[in-house]
Amino acid sequence: MPLEDEVFLEFTGKEIIIRPADPESVDFSEDILKDLISRGYEGEQLIEAFLKAKSDILEALDALKQEALQQPSVTELLDEYLNEFEDD
């Protein structure tokens, strides 16, 4: 599996799933629509609120990504990194 600089990690409770990051696959449309409809939006108001919410989510994801990139990164092997915690 070819991996770039970014991956999606998912922990199911039994396994860790690692997938290549594909920004196009991040789609919260269904969740956004369900939430807006449950709050009583309909018609043109629903469309406007949906577009704003979707834009806000993409901006928030980008901000999280930028914040994560500012954090120190692990440059050693995972075993070496984890061994540091065992010595404590």
N, C-alpha and C positions, 0 to 999 in steps of 0.2 A: 504494500500500500504506500504510494508516494505521499510524503508529508511535507508541507511547507513550514513556514514559521509559526503557523497557528493551527490549533486543533480544537475540536469540541470534546470535552470530557464529560462522561455521564456515569454516575455510580448508581447501580440498581439495588444495592444492598448485598448482592452476591458477586457482582463483577464490575469491572471498570471498562467502559466502552470508549475507545478513542477513534474519532473520525476526523478526516481532513476538514478544516474549516471552509465552509462555503457560505459567504455572506448572503447569497441568494436563497439559501435554505432556511435562513432565520426569518420566519414568517409567523407573526402573532395575529394575523388578520381575523381568524375565527374567534380567538379569545377576546380581541378588541370588540368585535361585533356583538358577541354574546353579552359582554359587559354593558355596552352602550344601549342595547335593546332592553336589557333588564332595568336600566335606569330611565327608560321611557323615551329614548330618542327614536325618531322616525323621520322618513322623508329626507328633505334637504338638510335638516339639522343633523340627522344621522350621518349623512355623507361628510358634512363639514367636520363633525366631531371625530369621525373615523380617520380622515386624512390628517387631522392635527395629532391624534393619539399615535398614529403610525409614525409620523415624523418625529414626535417626542421620543418614542421608543428607540428609533434608529440613532437619534442624537445621544440618548442615554447610553446605549451600547457602545457608541464611539468614545464617549467620555470614560466609560469603564475600561475600554481597551487602552486608551492613552494613560490612564492612571496605573493600570497593570504594567505597562511598558516602563513606567518610571520606577517600579519596584526592583530591588536587587534580584538578579537571576542566578540560578544554580548553573555553574559551568563545569562542575565535576560529575563523575559518574554517580548514579543514584545510590549505589552501595556505599560509596565514600561519603556522600552527604548524610545518609541514614546512620552510618557508623559514628558520626560526630555526636549524635543524640544518645547513642549507647554508652559513650564514655562519660556522660554527665552523671 
